[in-house]
Amino acid sequence: MTPTLRDGDVKTSLNGTDLTFKLLPNGVLLVNNAVVSEKSSDIILNNGVVHVINSVLLPITDKVGEILLKRNEFSTLSFLLAFTDLAPTLLGRSVTLFAPTNDAFQSVSPSLPELSLPGSLEVYKKILRNHVVNGVFPTNTLHNGEVFTALGGRTLHVSINSSGVLVTPSGSITTGKLTETDIQAINGLIHVVDHVLIPQGLKRSAPAK
């Protein structure tokens, strides 16, 4: 019954995958990314209870890294995760990944170091860590002004306006717009961003091409 559910509760479905419940400040209850109908919940039957939701809960079979590998627009990101050996660390837990596309990396490539240059490995590690947040945060739970701490220790600021959801690294004028959201994985969630979220000062200190 909905009164017994708490924010962050996880229940295992019959196919063995987890259903995560989130209770928003306005009282709306989510199961994964589906909204539980306030007017059509707790329908008691002789063998259980029914809750009406607003979307189908499709089975999730892939991890975050596997989704990236299956989609061509993330080939640069997948390569860099392998190059820095960060894929197991960053994507092996419950995370939200702000995933830049190949075009996003291409647009900032003149400001990034050649992979063969000394120090480039650490530069790319800092960049990639700035795109990962511990925990799962669907877009319908985000609010304007929200601040996340990325795995690299830097902060990411969320702004929501008529153009959509934007994410800006602390102290940066570079903003990434979410172009595709809530791609579900077994171990987290992916939001696609149209710009690389470069930490403050890193672009200036990186050896240029």
Order of alpha helices (4+ residues) and beta strands (2+ residues): beta-beta-beta-beta-beta-beta-alpha-alpha-alpha-beta-alpha-alpha-beta-beta-beta-beta-beta-beta-alpha
